[in-house]
């Protein structure tokens, strides 16, 4: 009876937002989160040492938000790893993840939860992603989930019954994930810094699990331009190359046949990036550095990275602050290594 009551209990949703020097966009995102027809039960903002007054603005306008002020920029990967750690250390059943330039429409969270409830199986989906559009309403190419290959008719029918479609991965732009599965399979790869951290994390969570795209849930991704991440990335191309090699060398996220398929698609994407670049010399230098780093090194475990994260801790009266290591606040779950 206790287990049945727990299943009927409304799940506790914790929203996690990572930000860096985008105060106004973050405030817009937080306003949208607080205007949800079904609000999140808690909101965590991880500030990657912004220098534009972000932390003060959040404290002033959204005092109920749990604000974690990191003392240096650990990138989106480190920020989400830390924010998810905080959520998992609490009582979260579901985690709603998004970047600071994500503005969910008022019914976005309710639609994600409705799709989860409507899924016709005892075990709900591990991940449900919103439909992501740009400011003009077009589907954003940066956040198009990868369709799950080789889907059975039964899984396709179950997804359709919940108003969705099966997916194999998603981006950190309005996704709802199961906290229990995250505790089992571990945090995002904090050492990635940026790029491919969401791809690695979501494919790892979804290996052998159900993921859905929920078109009824809509979020606006307010990037400066319309396009994918491979549009002339400059020196940041290093992270794309290193992290993709790191990921393809790891067994947990992808099955062997998937590694071959995604490896081939990666090479084609890199070729298109070079073809469209205005500075191929910079891309070539980043490619060489990225290959060397990806082959010669491996990402450190998330717990090891977070052990070096220092967080500003404010006194209860709000006067002044000190610093403490992240390990004083959270315990990172282990990074699962599925066989494959």
PEMO-V133003 format. One record per residue. RES is the residue in one small letter. SS is DSSP state (h for helix, s for strand, l for the rest). PHI is phi in degrees with one decimal (* if undefined). OMEGA is omega as a letter, one per 40 degrees, with the letter a starting at -180 (* if undefined). Layout:
RES_SS_PHI_OMEGA + RES_SS_PHI_OMEGA
This chain:
x_l_*_a + x_h_-64.5_i + x_h_-66.3_i + x_h_-64.4_i + x_h_-63.5_i + x_h_-64.5_i + x_h_-65.9_a + x_h_-79.9_a + x_l_-64.7_i + x_l_-61.6_a + x_l_-66.5_i + x_l_-87.7_a + x_s_-105.4_i + x_s_-114.0_i + x_s_-85.8_i + x_s_-124.6_a + x_s_-124.5_i + x_s_-110.9_a + x_s_-136.6_i + x_l_-155.1_i + x_l_54.8_i + x_l_-136.3_a + x_h_-54.6_a + x_h_-66.2_i + x_h_-64.3_i + x_h_-61.0_i + x_h_-61.2_i + x_h_-66.1_i + x_h_-63.2_a + x_h_-65.4_i + x_h_-61.4_i + x_h_-67.8_i + x_h_-63.9_a + x_h_-75.2_i + x_l_-95.5_a + x_l_-62.7_i + x_l_-64.6_i + x_l_-122.6_a + x_l_-69.3_i + x_l_-68.1_a + x_l_-80.3_i + x_s_-154.2_i + x_s_-131.4_i + x_s_-114.2_i + x_s_-115.4_i + x_s_-104.5_a + x_s_-98.8_a + x_l_-81.5_i + x_l_59.2_i + x_l_-63.1_a + x_l_-115.1_a + x_l_-113.6_i + x_l_82.7_a + x_h_-57.9_a + x_h_-61.0_a + x_h_-62.6_a + x_h_-66.5_i + x_h_-65.9_i + x_h_-61.5_a + x_h_-75.1_a + x_h_-94.6_a + x_l_-134.7_a + x_l_-64.2_i + x_l_-82.3_i + x_l_-76.2_i + x_s_-80.6_a + x_s_-100.9_i + x_s_-106.4_a + x_s_-98.1_i + x_s_-77.7_a + x_l_-87.6_i + x_l_-152.8_a + x_l_-81.8_i + x_l_-102.6_i + x_h_73.6_i + x_h_-61.0_a + x_h_-63.7_i + x_h_-66.2_i + x_h_-64.1_i + x_h_-69.2_i + x_h_-60.3_i + x_h_-69.9_a + x_h_-63.2_i + x_h_-66.2_i + x_h_-58.8_i + x_h_-59.7_a + x_h_-64.7_a + x_h_-70.2_i + x_h_-72.3_i + x_l_-93.6_a + x_l_-113.1_a + x_l_-67.4_i + x_l_-95.9_a + x_s_-134.7_i + x_s_-116.1_i + x_s_-109.3_a + x_s_-104.8_i + x_s_-162.4_i + x_s_-74.4_a + x_l_-75.4_i + x_l_-105.7_i + x_s_-102.8_i + x_s_-119.9_a + x_s_-74.2_i + x_l_-67.8_a + x_l_-55.7_a + x_l_-99.9_a + x_h_-62.5_a + x_h_-68.8_i + x_h_-59.6_a + x_h_-66.5_i + x_h_-61.9_a + x_h_-68.6_i + x_h_-65.5_i + x_h_-64.5_i + x_h_-62.5_a + x_h_-68.2_a + x_h_-82.1_a + x_l_-64.1_a + x_l_-82.8_i + x_l_-152.3_a + x_l_-63.6_a + x_l_-97.7_a + x_l_-71.8_i + x_l_-59.0_i + x_l_-74.7_a + x_s_-144.2_i + x_s_-130.7_a + x_s_-109.4_i + x_s_-74.6_i + x_s_-79.4_a + x_s_-106.0_i + x_s_-122.9_i + x_l_-87.7_a + x_l_-64.7_i + x_l_-98.4_i + x_l_93.0_i + x_l_-71.6_i + x_s_-60.0_a + x_l_-82.3_a + x_h_-66.4_i + x_h_-71.5_a + x_h_-126.4_i + x_l_-79.4_i + x_l_-63.1_i + x_l_-78.4_i + x_s_-65.3_i + x_l_-72.4_i + x_l_-79.8_i + x_l_55.5_a + x_l_-77.0_i + x_l_-74.5_i + x_h_-61.4_i + x_h_-65.9_i + x_h_-69.5_i + x_h_-65.4_i + x_h_-67.5_i + x_h_-64.9_i + x_h_-64.3_i + x_h_-63.9_i + x_h_-62.8_i + x_l_-94.3_i + x_l_77.0_a + x_s_-131.5_i + x_s_-139.8_a + x_s_-69.4_i + x_s_-130.9_a + x_l_-106.9_i + x_l_-157.6_i + x_l_-156.9_i + x_l_-101.7_i + x_l_-80.0_i + x_s_-131.6_i + x_s_64.8_i + x_s_-124.5_i + x_s_-109.5_a + x_s_-123.3_a + x_s_-78.0_a + x_h_-65.7_a + x_h_-63.7_i + x_h_-69.0_i + x_h_-65.3_i + x_h_-62.8_a + x_h_-75.5_a + x_h_-102.0_i + x_l_98.7_a + x_l_-81.0_i + x_l_-58.5_i + x_l_-72.7_a + x_h_-62.3_a + x_h_-74.9_a + x_h_-67.9_a + x_l_68.5_i + x_l_-150.0_i + x_l_75.8_i + x_l_69.8_i + x_h_-66.4_i + x_h_-71.0_i + x_h_-62.4_i + x_h_-63.3_a + x_h_-65.1_a + x_h_-72.6_i + x_h_-67.8_i + x_h_-66.5_i + x_h_-63.4_a + x_h_-92.2_i + x_l_-67.1_a + x_l_82.8_a + x_l_-120.0_a + x_l_-97.4_i + x_s_-125.7_a + x_s_-128.3_i + x_s_-94.4_a + x_s_-110.7_a + x_s_-62.9_a + x_s_-71.7_i + x_s_-97.1_a + x_s_-121.7_i + x_s_-131.5_i + x_s_-95.0_i + x_s_-99.5_a + x_l_-89.7_i + x_l_-71.6_a + x_l_-65.0_a + x_l_-132.4_i + x_l_-93.7_i + x_l_163.0_i + x_l_-87.8_a + x_l_-72.5_a + x_l_-89.8_i + x_l_-84.6_i + x_l_43.6_a + x_l_-77.1_a + x_h_66.0_a + x_h_-67.5_i + x_h_-66.8_i + x_h_-58.4_i + x_h_-53.3_a + x_h_-68.7_i + x_h_-59.1_a + x_h_-70.8_a + x_h_-59.2_a + x_h_-68.5_i + x_h_-66.6_i + x_h_-65.8_i + x_h_-54.4_a + x_h_-66.4_a + x_h_-68.4_i + x_l_-85.5_a + x_l_-99.3_a + x_l_-80.6_a + x_l_-63.5_a + x_l_-72.3_a + x_l_-126.5_i + x_l_-72.1_a + x_h_-52.5_a + x_h_-66.8_i + x_h_-68.5_i + x_h_-60.9_i + x_h_-65.3_a + x_h_-65.4_a + x_h_-70.5_i + x_h_-63.5_i + x_h_-65.4_i + x_h_-66.4_i + x_h_-64.2_i + x_h_-62.3_i + x_h_-65.3_i + x_h_-66.1_i + x_h_-62.5_i + x_h_-63.1_i + x_h_-66.0_i + x_h_-62.3_i + x_h_-63.6_a + x_h_-62.7_a + x_l_-97.3_a + x_l_-85.0_i + x_l_-92.3_a + x_l_-140.1_a + x_h_-69.2_i + x_h_-63.5_i + x_h_-65.5_i + x_h_-64.4_a + x_h_-62.2_i + x_h_-64.1_i + x_h_-67.6_i + x_h_-62.8_a + x_h_-63.5_i + x_h_-62.8_a + x_h_-66.6_i + x_h_-63.0_a + x_h_-61.5_a + x_h_-68.3_a + x_h_-67.5_a + x_h_-84.6_a + x_h_-86.6_a + x_l_-126.5_i + x_l_-133.7_i + x_l_-67.1_i + x_l_-71.2_i + x_l_-57.1_a + x_h_-57.5_a + x_h_-61.0_i + x_h_-68.7_i + x_h_-64.8_a + x_h_-66.0_i + x_l_-63.2_i + x_l_-95.8_a + x_l_-84.7_i + x_s_-103.3_a + x_s_-122.4_i + x_s_-71.8_i + x_s_-115.9_a + x_s_-89.2_i + x_l_-68.5_a + x_l_-61.6_i + x_l_-83.9_i + x_l_81.5_a + x_l_-99.2_i + x_l_75.9_a + x_s_-156.6_i + x_s_-133.9_i + x_s_-120.4_i + x_s_-147.2_i + x_s_-68.4_i + x_h_-59.8_a + x_h_-62.9_i + x_h_-75.8_a + x_l_-112.1_a + x_l_-135.6_i + x_l_-119.7_a + x_l_-77.8_i + x_l_-68.2_a + x_l_-67.4_i + x_l_-88.0_a + x_l_-68.8_i + x_l_-121.7_i + x_l_-63.6_i + x_l_-77.5_a + x_l_-174.6_*
